[in-house]
Amino acid sequence: MRKDIDVIFGAGTEITNSLHLPFLSLYNTLYLCLDLDLGGIKTATSLINNLPSSMEIHFVIPNDVESRLKQVIDKCSPEYMQKVYNLDENMPQALLPCIRIIKKHNTILEQEAYLYGY
């Protein structure tokens, strides 16, 4: 069985522009490959909150994200981490694992890091 996919590239929060929502609403499933950071989580939250609730939305992270985060040298500032801790209250369930992993390692990843193996 052949399955077609479309790949949509954006920059920053561009994908959340309300002009894109009718187009994105045509899909049954979205796989989001976003930064594993506050910006990525906020972008995913915006999409989840503004697209049909029947749509499946997955935040894609590599299987080896734990080892990748262990390799990150620069830790997040206390101010940044406080913003991460403040997210828990109103977050969609699908994003809670992403938040937990950032808290666990006190680090973040940009999706470009997924291109490189460790």
N, C-alpha and C positions, 0 to 999 in steps of 0.2 A: 504494500500500500504506500503510495507516495503522499507525503505531507509537504505542503508549501509553507515557507516561512518568509517573513519580511524582517529586515534588519533596519532599524531606524537609529541614526546617529544624531546626537544633540550636543549642545554645549551648556554646561551648568544646569540651570533650572529651566532651560528653554522648552523642554518637553511638557512642562506643566502649563504652558501658555493656553489660555482658554480657547484659542482658535484651533488647537490641536485635539481638544477633547472629543469633538464629534467624530473625527477620523479614528482616534484610538478606540472609541466606543464600538466600532465595527468588529473588533476582535473579540474572541472568546477568552483568550489567555494572553497575558503579557509577562515576559521574563525581563526583569530590570537588572542590567549590569551597571550598577552605580558605584560611586565611591562608598567604601565602608567607613563613613564618617557622618557628622551631623548634617551636612548638606545632602548626602545621599539618602539619609533616613527621612529628612524633611521633604525631599522630592518624592520619594516613594509614598509617604503619608499623604501628600497632596493628591497624587494620582489615585490612591486607594479611596480617598474621601470624595473625589470628584468624578470617578468613573462608575459605571453601573455596578451595583453590589453583586450581581450574578457573575461578573468577570473574575476569572482566576488571575491573581497577580502574585508573582514570585520574585523575591529579591535574591538574585543569583550571587553566590559567593563560592569560591573554590573549596573543594573538599579538604585541602590542606591549609585552610585559613589560619588555624591555630599555629602551625609552624611558621607561616609567613609573618604573623603578628609578633612572634617571638624574635624574629630577625630585625624588627624595627628598632632602631637605636633611640630615636627621639620620642620621649614619652609626652603625652598630652599635658598641658598646663592644668593646674587645679581649677582654674576658671572654666576651661573647656570641659573638663570632666563634670563640673557641677551642672553645666548645661545638658550633658548626657544623662546625668542622674535625674534631672527635672523632666526628661522625656517620658519616663515610665507611665505616668498617670493617664495620659490620653492617647497612647500609641495603639495602632492596630496590632492585634495578636501576631500577625505574620512578621512583624518587625522586632518583636521582643528578643528573639535569639541574636539578632544583629547588635542590639543594644547591650545585651549581656556579654557578648564576646569583646566588645570595646571596653566595657567596664573591667572585665577579667584581665585584659592585657594592658590597659591604660594607653593604648596605641590605636592608630587608624591606618587604613590603606586606601590608596587611590586605585581605581580599576586598572590603570596602566600597569600596576604591579602584578596583575594576574597574568600578564604576558610572559613573565620571567619565572623560571623554575628555581627552586632553592636546593 
